[in-house]
Amino acid sequence: MTKIKRIGAGPRMSKAVAHGDTIFTAGQVAEKTKGGSVKDQTQEILATIDSILAEAGSEKAKILSATIYLSDMSTFAEMNGVWDLWVDKVSPPARATVEAKLVAPEYKVEIAVVAAV
């Protein structure tokens, strides 16, 4: 039987779940920069994803796919400015970016990834 590892498990959800050789993160939002710029929120979220992947035994070069939710698609270039500096240039993931109403107006970006171990 394949082992399931839950990272940052809480009463409602986990920050990530690893099953076999795959890691699934929950959508990550910025807590420290909540209400701040898209740039600041994106930087915080990507740092959080780095930490979660490290805890699961992975890294950004092993991200298979990413889904990015923006509260306003007009901030796409601002988010991409941060993403482009962060993403692994040799192994970029498949990616989708959509505009969505996020859980609170202070959140402008949410990112979820699937990665290999």
N, C-alpha and C positions, 0 to 999 in steps of 0.2 A: 504494500500500500504506500502511495506517495505521501510524504509528510507535508502538512500545511503549517506555515509559520506566519503568525500575525504580528505585525509591527505597530506599536502604538495603539493597541486595542483599547477601545473605550466601550461604554454601554450601548452606543448606537452604531459605531463603525470603527474600522482600523485605518491607520494612515496608509498601510500597505499590507498586502497578503502575498506571500511567496508560496508557489505550488510547483513542485518539480523544479524545472529550470527557468521558471517565469515569475516575474514580480509585477504585481498590479498595484499602482498607487491610487488612492482616492484623489479626488480633485483637491489640489492644494491652493489655499488662499493666503494672503499676507495678513499676519496678525500685528506685527510691529509697525508696519507702514499702512495699515488699514486707513483709508481715507486720503492717502497720499497719491502721488503721481503713478501712472501706469508703469513708468520706468522703475520707480522705487519698488512697487509691488512685484513686478516681474523679477527683479534682482533677488528679492527676498524669497519668492517662491522657488526660483531655480536653485538657490542655496539650500533650501529645505529639501528639494528633490535630491540634490547631491548627498545630503546627510542620510536620507531614507535609503537611497540606493547603496550607500556605503554600509549601512547597518545590515542590509540584506545580502551583502557580498557582491555588489555590482557597481557599475559606474555609468556615467552618461554615454560613453562610447558603445554601451550595450543596450541603449534604448531602442526598442523596436518601433514604437509608435507613440505619438503625443497628440493629445486633444487639448486645444487652447480655447477657452471661453472668454470673450471680451464683452463687457457691458455696453461698449460703444465701438463699433467697427472703425470709426474715424481715428481710433488710437492704434490701429494695426501697425503702422510704421514705427510708432514709439515702442511698442512691445517688440517688434522685430529687431530694432536697434540693439536691445539687450539680448534677445535670443541669439542673434547672429554672432555676438561676441562669445556667447557661452557654448553653443552647440558644437559637438565634435565634428570638425570639418571632413574628416576621413570617413566617418560612419554616421551621417545624419539619419534620423529616423523618418519614417512616414509620418505625416502630420496633417491635421485638420484644424482649422481655426473658424470658429463660429461666433456670431453675436448672440448673447443670451442675457436674460434678466437673471442676475445672480442673487443669492440669498439675502443680501443687504446692499443698499446703495453705496456704502463705503468700499465695497469690494469691486474692483474694476477688472480684475484678471483672476482666472482660475485655470490651473493646468493639471492634467492627469497623464501619467505615462505608463506604458507597459515595457518592461525590460527583461533581458535574459540575465541569468546569473553568470 
